């Protein structure tokens, strides 16, 4: 599901599928969500306290989960990066390696490339970064181009 949509009445085969869609929605829309699990119900709320919520419960005598409540309005802004830029306009901050790699691995895979991404993005000096990027370019030009197109800082 590349563009997850949520609505009241939507059915899922199980709680795991519902949580997966909720996570994909959060990633796609740049939101920080908090998932509360119980045996027969799952509630997903915006982690910054805005009114956005989606609640699904198990259909009686089935494993199916159905969305019972969905409040789609976010009042929290667009996520962490824009908030930091607004509140701390002169601060320098970098992309989170976990998020960079999660996006990277959707397009490229393999342990060698993972190692290159981790080493290039976690280095603290330009010569080391350049060296790791050069090695990545030799290994996979498309992976290199993808990572090189990302700004080093926001």
N, C-alpha and C positions, 0 to 999 in steps of 0.2 A: 504494500500500500504506500505509494509514493507521496500522496497528498491526503493524509487521513482527515476524514470529516466525521464529526460527531453530531448526533441528534437523538432526541428522546425516542425510544422505541427500537433503536438499533440493536440487533442481536449479535452475540459473539458465541463461538462454540464453547468457550470456557473462560475463566478468570485470567488465565495467562494471555490469551489472545486480546482481551480487553486492555490489560496492562501494557501489552506491546504496542497497541494502537495509541494509547495515551502517551507513552514515551515518544513514539514517532511524531505525534502531534506537537509535543513540547519541543522537540528538536527542530522540526520544520518551522515552527512559529517563534523560536527563540525564547521560550518560556522556561522558568524554573518551576517544576511541579513537585508536589509531595504526594506520594501514594500511600493511602491507609488501607491495609488489608485485613479482612476478617474472613471467616470460613465461607460465608455465603454472600458477601458483599464487598465491593471495592469502591472507595471514594478517592477521587483525585482532586486536589485543590492547588491553587496557585500559591507558591511558597512565600510570596511577599504579602499575603493577607488581603488581596483584592477579592471581589465577589465571585470570580470565575470558579466553577466547580462542575464536575461530572461524576455522577453516582450510578453504579450499575449493581444489580442484585441478581442472584440466581433465580431462574424461573422455577417455580414449585415443581418437584418431582422430575427435574431435568438437570443436566449439567450446563445448559445454556445460560448465558448471562445477558441481561437486557438493560440498556440505559434507561433509568427511571427519571433522573433529574439532570438537566444540563443548563447551566447559566453561562452563556458564551461571552459576556462582557468582561474584558480586562480593564482595570483601572490602574494597573501597575507600571505602565510604560512599556518599552520595547525590550527590556532585558538588561543584563548587567553592563555590557559595554557602553550602550548609550547613557546609562545612568552614571557610570564613572566619568564619562566624557563631560556630562553636564555638571556633576558635583565637583569634580577635580579636573578642570580643563587643562591645567599645566602639568599633570602627572604623566609619567611615561609608564606604559603597561604593554605586555606582550600577550600573544595568543597562548592559550592553555594547550600544552602538548597533547593532552588526552583528547581534546576536541579536534585539534588539527589532525591527529592520527585517525580518529574515528571517521572523519571525512575522507582522509587519504585512502584508508583501506577499503572504502566502498568502490574505489576505482582501480586500485593497485593492490596486489597481495604478494606475499612471500616474506620469509624471515630476513633475507638480505636487505630488501627495501625497507622493512620495518626498522632494522638496525640503522640504516642510513638516515631515515627520518629522525629517529630518536637522537642519534649523535649530532646531526646537523642542527636540530632545533634546541638542543640542550647545551650547546657550547656557549662559552661566555666571551669569545673573542672572534674577530673578523677572519684572521687567517685560518683558524680551525674550521669555522663555518664554511669558508670558501673551499677548503680541502674536501670536506665531507660532501658538499654540493657537487664538486667536480667528480667525485667517485660515483655519486648517484647519477650524474649525467652520462657517465660511461656505462653504467649498468642499465639504465632505462631513461631514455630522453623524455618520454611523455611524463613519467613520474617527476623528473627534474623540473620540467616546464610547469607542471601543476604546482609544485611546492614553491618554485621561484616566483610564481605569479601572486603569491600571498604576501601582503605587507609584513615586514618584520615587526613593526609596532602598529597599533591602531591609530 
